[in-house]
Amino acid sequence: MAIIPLPSRFGFSSIPNFTLSRASNEVRSKYTAVRQILVYPYAIWQLDGDIIELDGKDAANMRSFLIQLEGKQNKFRLPVPGYFRPSTGYQGNATMLNLASPRDSSFIMTGLTPNAPILGNGDYLSVNDELKMSTSDIAADNNGRCLVSFKPALRKSVAPGVTVVLQNPTVLMNSRDDDVASWSLKPPFRQTSKFRAIEAIEL
């Protein structure tokens, strides 16, 4: 399964729906109304939007991208819609200091500007093609290190030295449709497509 690069003009005609889907099971007593809830580790990013209208070479590049996805088979790295960099204004990325394990929801980053604010609550980061969201405001210490807490939890181990992407983070996705190679035309021959994608999670 290949990773297909996005066309340079890839974008959406309106703000797409970008969702973190979760799964749980709730049981509520018919006598007391007290509930019990079991939350599963299932957490997956999904996207639903309309690709901008294109023509000429840009439209051809988009058709080629959609064809190369081969339905649900191949993957692509999607930039987080509407997000470019931390709300703190921090510029640069980070590296992992410690080994992080599956189900961890925090790790230590290093290689940061000492004593600088790094991420704000609700900012994004990605590591090993997994997209996460910071759940607190964090700043680096005197040694350029900080502990970041995030959701959803890691699915795979992350080794020390791996890059943590803070600028233009992406999420690895695939099409949700077998018939993704589909487009419509608007006069005068401008091309547009509906596009649905889901995070690519594999063993």
C-alpha positions in Angstrom: 0.0 0.0 0.0 1.6 3.2 -1.2 1.4 6.7 0.2 0.2 9.0 -2.6 1.3 12.7 -2.4 -1.4 15.3 -2.3 -1.8 17.6 -5.4 -0.5 21.1 -4.8 -4.0 22.6 -5.2 -5.7 20.2 -2.8 -8.2 22.1 -0.7 -11.8 22.4 0.2 -14.5 24.7 -1.1 -16.0 25.1 2.4 -14.8 24.1 5.9 -14.8 20.3 6.0 -16.2 18.2 8.8 -13.1 16.9 10.7 -14.1 14.5 13.5 -12.5 12.3 16.1 -14.8 9.3 16.3 -14.9 7.2 19.5 -16.8 4.1 20.7 -18.3 3.2 24.0 -21.1 1.0 25.5 -23.6 2.4 28.0 -25.9 0.4 30.2 -28.5 2.3 32.2 -30.6 0.8 34.9 -34.4 0.8 34.3 -35.0 1.0 38.0 -32.5 3.7 39.2 -31.4 5.3 35.9 -27.8 4.9 37.1 -25.5 4.3 34.2 -22.4 2.2 33.6 -20.2 3.1 30.7 -17.3 1.2 29.1 -15.1 3.3 26.8 -13.1 1.4 24.2 -9.7 2.5 23.0 -11.2 3.0 19.5 -10.4 6.6 18.4 -10.1 7.5 14.7 -10.0 10.8 12.7 -12.5 11.2 9.8 -13.0 13.8 7.2 -15.9 14.8 5.0 -15.7 17.7 2.5 -16.0 19.1 -1.0 -12.8 19.6 -3.0 -12.4 23.0 -4.5 -13.4 23.6 -8.1 -10.4 23.1 -10.5 -9.7 23.2 -14.2 -6.9 22.5 -16.6 -3.7 21.0 -15.2 -4.9 21.3 -11.6 -8.0 19.3 -12.4 -5.9 16.6 -14.1 -3.6 16.4 -11.1 -6.6 15.9 -8.8 -8.0 13.2 -11.1 -4.6 11.4 -11.0 -4.5 11.6 -7.2 -8.0 10.1 -6.9 -7.2 7.3 -9.4 -4.0 6.5 -7.6 -5.7 6.0 -4.3 -7.2 2.9 -5.8 -10.4 3.1 -3.7 -9.6 2.4 -0.1 -6.2 0.8 -0.7 -3.6 3.5 -0.8 -3.0 6.3 1.8 -2.1 10.0 1.9 -0.9 12.5 4.5 -3.6 15.1 5.2 -2.7 18.4 6.8 -5.1 19.3 9.6 -7.8 21.4 8.1 -7.5 25.1 9.1 -4.4 24.5 11.3 -0.8 25.4 10.5 1.2 26.0 13.7 0.9 26.2 17.5 -1.3 28.9 18.9 1.8 30.0 21.0 3.6 31.1 17.8 6.3 28.6 18.4 8.4 27.7 15.3 10.1 24.4 14.9 9.5 20.8 15.7 10.8 18.5 18.5 12.2 15.1 19.1 11.2 12.3 21.5 13.3 12.0 24.6 11.9 8.8 26.1 10.4 5.6 24.7 6.6 5.8 24.6 4.4 2.8 24.6 1.0 2.0 23.1 -1.9 3.5 25.2 0.4 6.2 26.6 -1.1 9.7 26.5 2.0 11.7 27.3 5.7 11.8 26.5 8.7 14.1 26.9 9.9 16.2 24.0 13.3 17.7 23.7 15.2 19.9 21.3 13.0 22.9 22.1 13.8 26.6 22.7 14.5 26.8 26.5 11.8 28.5 28.6 9.6 29.1 25.5 5.8 28.4 25.4 5.5 25.4 23.0 1.9 24.3 22.7 -1.5 25.6 23.8 -4.4 23.6 25.0 -6.1 22.2 21.8 -3.1 22.5 19.6 -2.2 19.6 17.3 1.0 17.5 17.0 1.8 14.4 15.0 4.3 11.6 15.6 4.8 8.4 13.5 1.8 9.6 11.3 -0.5 9.6 14.4 -2.4 12.9 15.0 -2.8 14.0 18.6 -4.2 17.1 20.4 -2.5 18.7 23.4 -4.8 18.8 26.4 -2.9 21.6 28.3 -0.7 24.6 27.8 3.0 23.6 28.0 6.3 25.4 28.0 9.9 24.1 27.7 12.2 24.1 30.8 15.7 25.4 31.0 17.0 22.3 29.1 14.5 22.7 26.2 12.4 19.8 27.3 8.7 19.5 28.2 6.1 16.9 29.0 3.1 17.0 26.6 -0.2 15.3 27.5 -2.5 14.5 24.6 -5.5 12.7 23.3 -6.1 10.2 21.7 -3.6 7.8 23.2 -0.8 6.3 21.2 -1.5 3.2 19.2 2.1 2.2 18.5 5.5 2.6 20.3 7.5 5.7 19.6 11.3 5.4 19.9 13.6 8.1 21.3 14.9 10.5 18.6 11.7 10.3 16.5 10.5 13.7 15.2 7.4 15.2 16.8 5.8 17.4 14.2 4.5 20.7 15.6 4.4 22.7 12.3 1.8 21.7 9.8 1.1 18.3 11.4 -0.6 15.7 9.3 -2.7 12.5 9.7 -2.3 9.4 7.6 -5.6 8.6 5.9 -7.3 6.6 3.2 -10.5 7.1 1.3 -13.7 5.8 2.8 -15.1 5.0 -0.6 -14.2 2.4 -3.2 -15.5 4.8 -5.9 -13.3 7.7 -4.8 -12.2 8.3 -8.4 -15.4 10.3 -9.1 -15.9 13.9 -10.1 -18.5 16.3 -11.5 -18.2 19.2 -13.9 -19.6 22.7 -13.7 -19.7 25.2 -16.5 -17.2 26.0 -18.0 -15.7 22.6 -17.4 -14.6 23.2 -13.7 -14.2 19.9 -11.8 -15.2 19.2 -8.2 -15.5 16.1 -6.0 -17.0 15.0 -2.7 -14.3 13.5 -0.5 -14.6 11.3 2.5 -11.5 9.9 4.3 -10.7 8.0 7.4 -7.5 7.5 9.4 -5.4 4.6 8.1 -4.7 2.3 11.0 -2.8 -0.9 10.3 -0.9 -3.5 12.2 
